[in-house]
Amino acid sequence: MNNSLLETRSEEELWASYKKKRDPLIREAFIKQYAPLVKYVAGRVAANMPQSVEFDDLVGFGVFGLIDAIDKFDPEKNVKFKTYAVTRIRGAIFDELRSIDWVPRSVRQKSREIEDAIVTVESKLGRPATDSEIANAMGVSEDDFARTMMKISSTSILSLNDVWYSADDSDKISIGDSIESPVSLNPDAVIEREEIKRVIVLAIQELPEKEKKVLVLYYYEDLTLKEIGKVLDVTESRISQLHTKAILRLRAKLTNVRKGIV
């Protein structure tokens, strides 16, 4: 951080001051202080991306997330800024990657078909669907389903930031947003987002054990897919498939529950 600022005031004091006055000098100091964090997150994301995705581009995308984190951080919530910022930085990177829309339309279509099949099967059975049940709902063989999952997991960008619930299609809410529950929301919106939080936690708890482990290791232990593969003693491509399937299940779960909430 700017040495002159640090010499006269602690970081806690700077946060308190920034929340009141929005001093651009303090904002710039925070950006410089946490710039290495952007590179760290970008590096972790890059490890799971095709070589065609440039690291410098990811860093540039991540800076937007850092700035967003600085502007929205509330030091009174007893959450470390670094922990909060990592989620915002990663989310900004994925948002920008999706806006580029480099994923083939056919892959997106297959992803939606799998999600729809999961919704159909799990709403009927009341438990996580097996691969064979999902394949059957799609009218394909298990081998074809496995090949489709491999193709999706190797090309698509799926993350917890994709999982959203909306009572109104114009109002999409990411997990990060739902957890924050900003005080500016009206009481009904706060209650709705608390319900979303409950549903997300329950949905994660109901995931098959391996998929749950992948999410925990990836999002909370911050391991790359390759590192998770070593921990669970399976290939990186298998971990990628488990991660993709877990996200599709969560999105399907929220789609199912939304019908009961709205």
Secondary structure, 3 states (H helix, E strand, C coil): CCHHHHHHCCHHHHHHHHHHHCCHHHHHHHHHHHHHHHHHHHHHHHCCCCCCCCHHHHHHHHHHHHHHHHHHCCHHHCCCHHHHHHHHHHHHHHHHHHHHCCCCHHHHHHHHHHHHHHHHHHHHHCCCCCHHHHHHHHCCCHHHHHHHHHHHHHHCCCCHHHCCECCCCCCCECHHHHHHCCCCCCHHHHHHHHHHHHHHHHHHHCCCHHHHHHHHHHHHCCCCHHHHHHHHCCCHHHHHHHHHHHHHHHHHHHHHHHHHHC
